[in-house]
Amino acid sequence: MKKSILIKSILSVLVIATVFVACSQKSFTQTQSKNKSTYVLVHGAFLGAWSWEKIKNNLEGLGHKVISVDLPAHGNDKTNIKNITMKSYTQKVTSIINAQDEKVILVGHSFGGVTISQVAEYIPNKVKGLVYISALLLPNNQSLLGSTKSIPKSLAFKHLVFSKDHSYVSVDEKFLHEGFAKDLAYGDFLIQKKKFVVEPTKPFSYKLQISEDNWGSIDRFYVETLKDNAVLPSFQKSMYNAASVNKVYTLDSDHLPMLSNANKLSSYLDDVANQLK
């Protein structure tokens, strides 16, 4: 008798859990766009395509096509870091976009903002929308290092550690959690931390070359992160105001909302498809 009651109790718990998961998924998919799109996701410094896993799964669940890119020397790409320039990044992303049959929504996180801006300048006819997530939305002829000279330094930026030959840079490990992903439990962050890589320095000094005729002709969207210790919220605001974006989305999150606030960020990316013709 006791065994029978125990089995029934376990089954009841499983049923309730299944219903809860189903309802959670349903509430997310109810917001899906009628405009199915192809998204190309470009990660920021120190990361890889792995950082987009939750976003990729969510958007694909809504019927979109999603390609997350490993930039050279990141993730599963083992290109020698000393050979990496901004051209290495743009060639990789451009080749992926050119292989698609339709225009794409090009998404960049953090330093990935520089990459997607330059790619959009090269192939504006293949990009129907640009989305910057706590990203560098820089003006023409500006670089990451140049843009941050006259502004307060973020926690992460204050603790950059360069190699002796200055060929690559990292962030002091003591400040990684607070600087990038403070919304994640520390144990969860340690799992993700293993995937971080050092960043080649040459792209950091690359001066963006964009024009109003090409990059400027593309609809632009910005997702600001209000608890960001890598790209400060005030800096984000100054950039998207100067760039005249179509719409600003707001997340009360750290620098890695694709890990800490994936559902909300996914709904924003899905909404971008509704904004575009």
C-alpha positions as CSV (number, residue, x, y, z in Angstrom):
1,M,0.0,0.0,0.0
2,K,2.7,2.5,1.0
3,K,4.7,1.6,-2.2
4,S,1.6,2.3,-4.3
5,I,1.0,5.6,-2.6
6,L,4.7,6.6,-3.2
7,I,4.5,5.7,-6.9
8,K,1.3,7.8,-7.3
9,S,3.0,10.7,-5.6
10,I,6.0,10.5,-7.9
11,L,3.7,10.3,-10.9
12,S,1.8,13.4,-9.7
13,V,5.0,15.4,-9.3
14,L,6.1,14.4,-12.8
15,V,2.8,15.4,-14.3
16,I,2.9,18.8,-12.6
17,A,6.5,19.4,-13.7
18,T,5.6,18.5,-17.3
19,V,2.6,20.8,-17.3
20,F,4.8,23.6,-15.9
21,V,7.5,23.2,-18.5
22,A,4.9,23.1,-21.3
23,C,3.2,26.3,-20.0
24,S,6.5,28.0,-19.7
25,Q,7.4,27.1,-23.3
26,K,3.9,28.1,-24.5
27,S,4.1,31.5,-22.9
28,F,7.4,32.1,-24.7
29,T,6.2,30.9,-28.1
30,Q,3.1,33.0,-28.0
31,T,5.2,36.0,-28.7
32,Q,6.7,34.5,-31.9
33,S,7.1,36.6,-35.0
34,K,5.1,35.9,-38.2
35,N,8.1,37.0,-40.1
36,K,10.5,34.0,-40.1
37,S,14.0,35.2,-40.5
38,T,17.6,34.1,-40.7
39,Y,19.8,35.3,-37.8
40,V,23.6,35.4,-37.8
41,L,24.9,35.7,-34.2
42,V,28.4,37.2,-33.7
43,H,29.9,36.8,-30.2
44,G,32.0,39.4,-28.4
45,A,35.6,39.3,-27.0
46,F,36.8,36.3,-25.1
47,L,33.7,34.2,-26.0
48,G,32.5,31.9,-28.8
49,A,29.4,30.6,-30.6
50,W,28.8,28.6,-27.4
51,S,27.5,31.8,-25.7
52,W,24.5,31.9,-28.0
53,E,23.3,28.3,-27.3
54,K,20.1,29.3,-25.4
55,I,19.3,32.1,-27.8
56,K,19.8,29.8,-30.8
57,N,17.5,27.1,-29.3
58,N,14.8,29.7,-28.5
59,L,14.8,31.3,-31.9
60,E,14.8,28.0,-33.7
61,G,11.9,27.0,-31.6
62,L,10.0,30.0,-33.0
63,G,10.7,28.8,-36.5
64,H,13.7,31.1,-37.4
65,K,16.9,29.9,-38.9
66,V,19.9,30.7,-36.7
67,I,23.7,30.5,-37.3
68,S,26.0,31.3,-34.5
69,V,29.6,32.0,-35.5
70,D,32.9,31.0,-34.0
71,L,35.2,33.9,-35.0
72,P,38.8,32.9,-35.8
73,A,40.7,31.8,-32.6
74,H,37.5,31.5,-30.6
75,G,35.4,28.5,-29.6
76,N,36.2,25.5,-31.9
77,D,38.2,27.6,-34.3
78,K,41.9,27.1,-33.7
79,T,43.4,29.7,-35.9
80,N,46.7,31.0,-34.6
81,I,45.9,34.0,-32.5
82,K,48.9,36.0,-33.7
83,N,47.5,36.0,-37.2
84,I,44.1,37.5,-36.3
85,T,43.0,40.9,-37.6
86,M,39.6,42.5,-38.0
87,K,39.8,41.2,-41.6
88,S,39.9,37.7,-40.2
89,Y,36.6,38.3,-38.4
90,T,34.8,40.1,-41.3
91,Q,35.8,37.5,-43.9
92,K,34.4,34.7,-41.7
93,V,31.1,36.4,-41.1
94,T,30.8,37.7,-44.7
95,S,31.3,34.2,-46.1
96,I,28.6,32.8,-43.9
97,I,26.1,35.5,-44.8
98,N,26.9,35.2,-48.6
99,A,26.0,31.5,-48.4
100,Q,22.4,32.3,-47.3
101,D,19.6,32.6,-49.8
102,E,17.9,35.5,-48.1
103,K,18.9,38.7,-46.3
104,V,19.9,38.1,-42.6
105,I,19.4,39.8,-39.3
106,L,22.9,40.3,-38.1
107,V,23.4,40.4,-34.3
108,G,26.6,41.4,-32.5
109,H,27.3,41.2,-28.8
110,S,29.9,43.5,-27.1
111,F,33.0,43.8,-29.4
112,G,31.0,41.9,-32.0
113,G,29.3,45.2,-32.6
114,V,32.4,46.4,-34.5
115,T,32.5,43.2,-36.5
116,I,28.9,43.4,-37.6
117,S,29.1,47.1,-38.5
118,Q,32.1,46.5,-40.8
119,V,30.4,43.4,-42.4
120,A,27.3,45.4,-43.0
121,E,29.4,48.1,-44.8
122,Y,30.8,45.5,-47.1
123,I,27.5,43.7,-48.0
124,P,24.6,45.9,-47.2
125,N,22.4,44.2,-49.7
126,K,22.6,41.0,-47.7
127,V,21.7,42.5,-44.3
128,K,18.1,43.6,-43.5
129,G,18.7,44.5,-39.9
130,L,21.5,45.1,-37.3
131,V,21.1,44.3,-33.6
132,Y,23.7,45.5,-31.1
133,I,23.5,43.8,-27.7
134,S,25.5,45.7,-25.0
135,A,27.7,46.2,-28.0
136,L,30.1,48.7,-29.5
137,L,28.1,50.9,-31.9
138,L,31.0,53.1,-33.0
139,P,31.1,55.9,-35.6
140,N,33.2,55.9,-38.7
141,N,37.0,55.9,-38.2
142,Q,36.8,54.9,-34.5
143,S,38.3,51.9,-32.7
144,L,37.6,50.3,-29.4
145,L,40.8,51.6,-27.8
146,G,40.2,55.1,-29.2
147,S,36.5,55.2,-28.2
148,T,37.3,54.4,-24.5
149,K,40.1,56.9,-24.0
150,S,37.9,59.7,-22.7
151,I,35.2,57.8,-20.8
152,P,35.1,56.2,-17.3
153,K,36.6,52.7,-17.5
154,S,34.4,49.7,-16.7
155,L,35.4,47.1,-14.1
156,A,36.3,44.6,-16.8
157,F,38.2,47.2,-18.9
158,K,40.2,48.4,-15.9
159,H,41.6,44.9,-15.4
160,L,42.7,44.0,-18.9
161,V,45.9,41.9,-18.9
162,F,48.1,42.1,-22.0
163,S,50.6,39.4,-23.0
164,K,54.3,40.4,-23.0
165,D,54.3,40.8,-26.8
166,H,50.9,42.5,-26.7
167,S,49.5,40.0,-29.2
168,Y,46.6,39.0,-27.0
169,V,44.7,40.3,-24.0
170,S,42.6,38.8,-21.2
171,V,40.7,40.0,-18.1
172,D,42.1,39.4,-14.7
173,E,40.3,36.2,-13.5
174,K,39.5,37.8,-10.1
175,F,37.2,40.3,-11.9
176,L,35.6,38.0,-14.6
177,H,32.5,37.1,-12.7
178,E,31.7,40.6,-11.5
179,G,32.8,42.2,-14.8
180,F,30.9,39.9,-17.2
181,A,28.3,37.7,-15.6
182,K,27.4,38.8,-12.0
183,D,23.7,37.7,-12.6
184,L,24.9,34.1,-12.9
185,A,25.4,32.1,-9.7
186,Y,29.1,31.7,-9.2
187,G,29.0,28.0,-9.6
188,D,27.2,28.4,-13.0
189,F,29.7,31.0,-14.0
190,L,32.7,28.7,-13.3
191,I,31.3,26.2,-15.8
192,Q,31.1,28.9,-18.5
193,K,34.5,30.4,-17.5
194,K,36.3,27.3,-18.8
195,K,35.1,28.3,-22.3
196,F,36.6,31.8,-22.2
197,V,39.6,32.4,-24.4
198,V,42.2,35.2,-24.7
199,E,41.5,37.9,-27.3
200,P,43.8,39.0,-30.1
201,T,44.7,42.7,-29.7
202,K,44.9,43.8,-33.3
203,P,41.1,44.1,-33.8
204,F,40.9,46.3,-30.7
205,S,42.8,49.0,-32.4
206,Y,41.0,48.6,-35.8
207,K,39.4,51.9,-36.9
208,L,35.9,51.2,-38.3
209,Q,35.3,52.2,-41.9
210,I,31.6,52.7,-42.5
211,S,29.4,55.0,-44.6
212,E,25.9,56.3,-44.6
213,D,25.3,54.9,-48.1
214,N,26.0,51.3,-47.0
215,W,26.0,50.7,-43.2
216,G,23.8,53.7,-42.7
217,S,21.1,52.4,-45.0
218,I,20.3,49.4,-42.7
219,D,17.8,49.4,-39.9
220,R,19.5,49.3,-36.5
221,F,18.4,48.1,-33.0
222,Y,20.1,48.3,-29.7
223,V,19.6,46.1,-26.5
224,E,21.0,47.9,-23.5
225,T,22.0,46.1,-20.3
226,L,21.6,48.2,-17.2
227,K,23.8,46.3,-14.8
228,D,26.7,46.0,-17.2
229,N,30.3,46.1,-15.8
230,A,32.0,45.6,-19.2
231,V,30.4,48.1,-21.5
232,L,29.0,50.7,-19.1
233,P,25.3,51.6,-19.5
234,S,26.1,55.3,-19.9
235,F,28.5,54.5,-22.7
236,Q,25.9,52.3,-24.4
237,K,23.4,55.1,-24.3
238,S,25.8,57.6,-25.7
239,M,26.5,55.3,-28.6
240,Y,22.9,54.4,-29.5
241,N,21.8,58.0,-29.3
242,A,24.5,59.1,-31.6
243,A,23.7,56.3,-34.1
244,S,20.0,57.1,-34.4
245,V,18.7,53.5,-33.9
246,N,15.2,52.4,-34.8
247,K,14.4,51.0,-31.4
248,V,16.1,50.5,-28.0
249,Y,15.3,47.4,-25.9
250,T,16.2,47.4,-22.2
251,L,17.4,44.5,-20.0
252,D,18.0,44.8,-16.3
253,S,21.0,42.5,-16.7
254,D,24.7,42.0,-16.7
255,H,27.0,41.9,-19.8
256,L,26.0,38.4,-20.8
257,P,22.2,38.4,-21.1
258,M,22.4,35.5,-23.5
259,L,23.3,33.4,-20.4
260,S,21.4,35.2,-17.6
261,N,18.3,36.5,-19.4
262,A,18.0,34.4,-22.5
263,N,14.2,34.2,-22.8
264,K,13.7,38.0,-22.6
265,L,16.6,38.6,-25.0
266,S,15.2,36.0,-27.4
267,S,11.8,37.8,-27.3
268,Y,13.5,41.0,-28.2
269,L,15.4,39.5,-31.1
270,D,12.1,37.9,-32.3
271,D,10.4,41.3,-32.1
272,V,13.1,42.7,-34.4
273,A,11.8,40.5,-37.2
274,N,8.4,42.1,-36.7
275,Q,9.9,45.6,-37.1
276,L,11.6,44.7,-40.4
277,K,9.8,44.5,-43.8
